Amino acid sequence: MEQKVLDTFRKQLIEKREEILREAERTLSELTDQSGNIPDPNDRASAESGRNFELRIRQREQKLLSKIEAALQRIDDGEFGECESCGEVIGLKRLEARPVTSLCIECKTAEESKEKSQGK
């Protein structure tokens, strides 16, 4: 893969990582700033529900952050764009849609089919 293309992917991945970290900081700040003394049970339940939703989002972003770090490492190692399962080149359109991917579309489809058949 051309260095210019790799640099573009690296830039996208770094920007996404920074965005996730900014959002995590914002969430942490909001959670520590919120008062825990909400007298109305309905308001308290609503606030708790909102906090739980926000934390679930951050948990998903934590998983994405790990994938971003792995993709950046693959760029550094010269393995970015190679399927970790079959070793074939991952299509550029797939990488543009999901730069953190480590599987080509055929291997990802096979993996999802296997998971579906196993009930995961």
Secondary structure as UniProt FT lines:
FT   HELIX           3..33
FT   HELIX           41..77
FT   TURN            80..81
FT   TURN            84..86
FT   HELIX           92..97
FT   TURN            99..100
FT   HELIX           105..117
FT   TURN            118..119
//
